[in-house]
Each structure stands twice: as C-alpha cells, then as structure tokens.
C-alpha cells in the first residue's frame, strides 16, 4: 500500500462531507483506541503562546444559496426566530448569532455551508 503524504490526506479531507469526516473519526477511535479530536485539541494547548484571534465572534449570513428553505430552517433552529424573520435574514443576509465562541461559530458555519449558504465569521 502506498504511503499517503500529509498533503494527500488533507486534500482528501477537503473533499469529504461532514458526515464522512465524522465516520472517519469514529473509525480511527475504533481502530486505534484514541480520539483524534482530543489530540487535535491538545496540540494548541502545548503552544499556548500562539494567539488565534478573538474568542467571541459573530456569525453573519451573506447569501442563502440555492437551497434557501434549508437555510431558513437552520436560522430558525439556531435563533428561535419566526418564519418571517428567518426568511428576511435568508433573503437579505445579516447576523445570525452574535458574541458566540469560535468553536460554536465554526459548527454553525459548517451547517450553513452544508446547506449551500455563504457565511462569514466576524
């Protein structure tokens, strides 16, 4: 079997859906008995001097994309807004959530991007 380079592995990950990445992480847990996400979290702790930027960010929807109904559903789930308010955000863009942790913002961004929306973290 040919050895994968780090770049090959990362390029393969970029092409996977979030569900496929989760299945890969689960398979790694089962095969090696180690949670790869725990290792990834531990690495930045060792280099704590590295500053990552603001710890609180805003999730801003810039475009709903082709699947606007799915985006409206996500906006409603995340914010608790009514249908009209969520549709307004999907149509016009705007802040979805403000002042949240970077990790939570990344999860929300992934959800929106999976639905085809364009999101910025500010």
N, C-alpha and C positions, 0 to 999 in steps of 0.2 A: 504494500500500500504506500502511495506517495505521501510524503510528509507535507502537511499544509503549512504555509507561512502565516505569520500573524496578519499580513495584509490580505491574503486569500480568505482567511477566517472572517475578518472584519467585513470584507466585501460581501461574503455570503450572508452575514448577519443583516447587512443593509437591505438585502433583497427579501428578507423574511417578514412575515406579518407578526404582529404582537403575539398572536396565539402560537405561532410556530416557535418563537423565541421562548415563550413560557414552557412549551413542551420540551424544548432543548434543555432548559434549566432543570426541569423535573427529571429528565433522563440523566443528566450529569449528577444530580443528587443521588439517584438510584445506583448508578454505576460506580461512583467514586465515594459515596457517603459524605460528600461535602457540599454545602450550599454555596454555589458560585457567587450568588448575590451578596453573601456575607463577606466573602473575600474581597469583592469589589468595594464594599463599604469600608472595610478595614484599611485598605490601601491609602485613601486620602487622610485617614486619621494619623498615619505614620508621618505624613508630610503636612502637618497641620499649619505650617507657615505659609502654604500656598493659599492665596485668597481667591475665592471663587466669585466674588461679586456680592450683590445684595441678597440677603437671606429671605426677604419678603418681595414678592413680585405680583404684578397684575397680569391676568390672562385676558388678552384683547382679541376678539374675533374680527378678522379683516375681510374675509369672504366666506360665504357658506358653501360655495362649490356646487357641484351638480346634484348632490343628494340633500337638498335643503330640509326635507322633512326629518331626516335622521339628526341633522344638526339642531333643529328646533327641539327635538326630544331631549337631546343632550343638554341644551341650555336650560330646559325646564327642570330636568333632573338635578342639575348642578346648582341652580339658583332658586328653585321653588317658585319661579315666576309663572304667571298665567300664559295661556296660549298666545294672546295678542302681543304681550310684552316680549315673549321669547321670539315670536315671528319678527317683531321690529328689530331685535338685535341681529337675527339671522339675515334680514334684508339689508340693514344699514351698517352692520358692524357695531363694535363698541365693547366696553368692558363686560366680561362675563363674571369674573371674580377679582377682587382687589385685596392686596395685602396678605397673600397666602404663601406658605412655604414653597421653596423651589421644587422640592420633590413632588408635592401635590400638584403644582403647576405643570410639571413635566408629564404627570399622569393625565391631566386634563387635556394638555396639548396633544398627547398621543391619541386620546379618544376622538378628539375633533378631527385630527388628520386622518384617522382610520375611516371616518365618515366622509372625508373629502374636503373638509374645510381648511382654510388657511388661518393660522393663529400665531400671534406674536406674544412673547413674554417681555414685559417692560418692568 
